[in-house]
Amino acid sequence: MARYVIRRILWGMLMLVTVAALTFVLFRVIPTGNPAVLRAGRDPQPKLIHEIEHVLGLDKSLPTQFWDFLKGVFLHFEFGYSYYNQESVVDLIKERLPATISLTVGAVVLWIFLGMGIGILSALRRHSATDRASMGGALILVSAPEFWLGLLLLLLFSNDVGKFKILPGSGSYVGITSDPWKWFTSLLMPWFVLAAGSAAVFARLIRGNLLEVMDEDYIRTARAKGLPEKQVVRQGVRASVNPVVTLMGLEMGLLLGGAVIIETVFNIPGVGLLAYHSIANADFAVIEGTVLLAAMFIIIANIVVDIVYAYLDPRVRYS
Amino acid sequence: MSAAEPLLRVEDLRVEFHTEDGVVHAVDGITYQVQAGRTLGIVGESGSGKTVSSLTTLGLTRYQGAHVSGRILFQGSDLVQAPDEELRALRGNELAMIFQDPLSSLHPLYKVGKQIIEAILTHREVSKKEARERAIELLGLVGIPDPRARVDQYPHEFSGGMRQRAMIAMALANDPKLLIADEPTTALDVTVQAQILALMERLQSELGMAIVIITHDLGVVAEMADDIAVMYAGRIVETAPAAEMFASPEHPYTWGLLRSIPRLERDRDERLVPIPGTPPSLIRPPSGCHFHPRCLYALPDHSRIDPKLEATHGETDHFVACLLEPEVRRRLWAELSAGATPEEAKEHVGLEGTSVP
């Protein structure tokens, strides 16, 4: 097990370098705009542009730039400075991390509870009105793009532009330490929108798995033992969540991608919004920092999921 | 409950499933009984209703939406009418069941010991520790070596035979009065089969429970059963004490079952006689005698008249549901057991106008 984890971590490192290389090349090859030109003001002189390029290190060859970048990241945990406002990328991210953590952790909790709850309920009341309504709802939520769903909710419920002014709208986010209640209410809609798609996928999967599992021989055995039905269902649920755990690792990636959109729609000052602005500003250093952070998080999440999976299913042993 | 009253008495039991294709008559009016401490073997092909009838005894077909009528009297009380909670209290307690496939019948994510312990804790007011000791004792009783270590292992760490032993241990956890064993050896290889059957016989003599063993394997019932019931298409077509059933079977279907298994004492060049055709649809079973389309001795009338399960001539515990004359049946079996083919037997007996399918 320990060897397996070490191997996974080493692979993860290699993956990070690859991700770094891809983002590095991608944003320099695609004409998003030359950061030096963007910084040089209106009608810039070529000389000025060259100077800025020199300061930012953009006049060096691509491999040299990449090597300098990698050295900074892996040796000194140093991601460079924003081209846009000279702030340290690490500081920029640190500053915005609490908002993103608030958003994503809340969404994951909501996602798991909604997904499991609705999935289990639907399976146990198969073909009932509850089942049909929740599976129909799940289908809509799977299909609805996040930006659309976010805007829809804002138009319906936000206290500025909404039809029913019951929840704080876009840009109302405050830190949990300054006003916990406002923090909570301002995040309700973002949590829901971010969790909706994954929760819907989860609910449908758990429903399907549980229906299958409840027909298994060992469920019949549990009933033949005279176990109370509640306990029988618990054994069924226990067996049906396992395959879904694997999916969680994959869904984490979608969740982070979603966070960029949600933070933009709801104007939450998190890492996602930072990434969005840095792309608009061709702020390469910040883009690379945020992308690497996201990649690192997804890799760690997947390693954790695999370890949890081995713990949940005694038949799985990594060697 | 008087002394003569059987432990289990099933009367005119009918089990139907309403499906999109129509109503499946899985069990179509069967009657049998089991005395305390005795073994009944129920024999038949797949889909003859033998598993459904025993699942119904435990009330397990309720979860599949079965429509049940008739009576199942266990120690005098009717299980068909019993509320769910009363049945649940009986299951795994006085009524226990083991299943065909021990690989899929144990929960893969729980330790074997836990699965036995929960069976004990459901029905007995004992501490977890006592239940655990009992589980270890049970594993030892069914012949699992080193039960103290095995109790903490998962099902996938057990071999097939050991898993069936563990299933038996689980079923015996609360000293059942009746154990229903549904094809307990089918999924196991032959040497392990013999061990499991020997184990069940030993446990029966030690614990004194009654056993209903369901199988398609006549060898298994020959070894285990005191009485045998032969099922075909949801009905019992013949029932008799085991020795009587093997010595003088009366139903052409039973003949077919007996003639289709190889026997060491027969000539090597004697051909096995398979039963032609396949079991009928239980949604639209054949008219008259359900077996008539596959019966080599069926007369034209047999597709119209429904045979009743009646006592055979001179016997009080041998019942058969066949429309042939008793004398004709006796002569046919005499010919067949002497090695004649069905065609020769019919010719010698002079059975006219038969419709061979």
Interface residues (C-beta under 8 A of the other chain):
Chain A: E216 D217 Y218 R220 T221 A222 R223 A224 K225 G226 L227 P228 E229 Q231 Q235 R238 A239 N242 L312 D313 P314 R315
Chain B: L55 L58 L60 Y63 R88 A89 L90 R91 G92 N93 A96 M97 F99 D101 S104 S105 L106 H107 P108 L109 Y110 Q115 E118 A119 T122 H123 Y154 H156 M167 M170 A171 A173
